[in-house]
Amino acid sequence: MNQTTVRISRVNKNSSDVPLPAYATEGSAGMDICAAVENDIVIQPGETTLVPSGVLIELPPGFEAQVRPRSGLAVRHGIGILNSPGTIDSDYRGEVKVILTNFSKEPFKVRRGDRIAQMVISRFERVTWQETEGVNETLRGEGGFGHTGITAQKL
C-alpha cells in the first residue's frame, strides 16, 4: 500500500492533549478526528455547531481531505455533518473544523477528545473542459435520481 507523508501541526500548545487524526484499524480508510473544544459543547436538536479539531494540515498538491460523518454517531445519536463530505483543499492552511448537526430530538454533548468525524485523504485529478456539440450516448442515457427503483433486480 502506498503512503504519502502529510505535514500536520497543532493550532496551539493548548491542544496537545487532543489526539491527532488517526486510523482506528488496519483497514480503516478514514482517520478519526477528535474535538478540541475548551469546554463541553451541547448541540441542541436541530442545531449546527462548528467544532474545532486543534490541527492544521498541509496537503501536497493533487490531494484533498474529505471530512465525513462517523456512522456510530449517526445511528446512535442522530449526529451528522451538513456539507458531507466537506472538502479540505491542498492550499487551505486554517484549522480543520467539523460542521456537526444534531438531527435527533435529544441534546448531544461534545467533550474534549471525542471522536466526532472521520477524514479521508485522496488524490484527485483536475480536468480541462472540451466543449462539444453533444456527448456520446450510453445505455443508461438520461436516467438518474432513482430511475432504477428500490427493489433489487434479479441477475
Residue pairs with C-beta under 8 A, 6 or more apart in sequence:
4 60
4 63
4 121
6 57
6 58
6 59
6 60
6 63
6 121
7 57
7 58
8 20
8 21
8 55
8 56
8 57
8 58
9 55
9 56
9 57
9 58
10 16
10 54
10 55
10 56
11 36
11 52
11 54
11 55
11 56
11 95
12 54
14 38
14 54
15 36
15 54
15 55
17 112
17 113
18 34
18 35
18 36
18 53
18 54
18 112
18 113
19 32
19 34
19 113
20 55
21 31
21 32
21 33
21 34
21 53
21 55
21 119
22 31
22 32
23 30
23 31
23 32
24 32
29 120
30 68
30 118
30 119
30 120
31 118
31 119
31 120
31 121
32 70
32 115
32 117
32 118
33 53
33 67
33 96
33 98
33 115
33 116
33 117
33 118
33 119
34 53
34 54
34 113
34 114
34 115
34 116
35 41
35 51
35 52
35 53
35 98
35 110
35 111
35 112
35 113
35 114
35 116
36 52
36 53
36 54
36 55
36 112
37 51
37 52
37 110
37 111
37 112
38 112
39 112
40 109
40 110
40 111
40 112
41 49
41 51
41 109
41 110
42 107
42 108
42 109
42 110
43 49
43 79
43 100
43 101
43 102
43 107
43 108
43 109
43 110
44 102
44 107
45 102
45 104
45 105
45 106
45 107
46 102
46 103
47 101
47 102
48 82
48 99
48 100
48 101
48 102
49 99
49 100
49 101
49 110
50 97
50 98
50 99
50 100
51 97
51 98
51 99
51 100
51 110
51 116
52 95
52 96
52 97
53 95
53 96
53 97
53 98
54 95
55 95
55 96
56 93
56 94
56 95
56 96
57 65
57 88
57 96
58 93
59 65
59 88
59 89
59 90
59 92
59 121
60 90
61 90
62 90
62 123
62 124
63 90
63 121
63 122
63 123
63 124
64 87
64 88
64 89
64 90
64 121
64 122
64 124
65 87
65 88
65 96
65 119
65 120
65 121
65 122
66 85
66 86
66 87
66 88
66 119
66 120
66 122
67 81
67 84
67 85
67 86
67 87
67 88
67 96
67 98
67 117
67 118
67 119
68 81
68 84
68 85
68 86
68 117
68 118
68 119
68 120
69 79
69 80
69 81
69 84
69 117
69 118
70 79
70 115
70 116
70 117
70 118
73 79
73 80
73 116
74 80
77 102
77 104
77 106
77 108
78 102
78 103
78 104
78 105
78 106
78 108
79 100
79 101
79 102
79 103
79 104
79 108
79 116
80 100
80 101
80 103
81 98
81 99
81 100
81 101
81 117
82 99
82 101
83 99
85 120
86 98
86 99
88 96
88 119
96 119
98 116
98 117
100 110
100 116
100 117
102 108
110 116
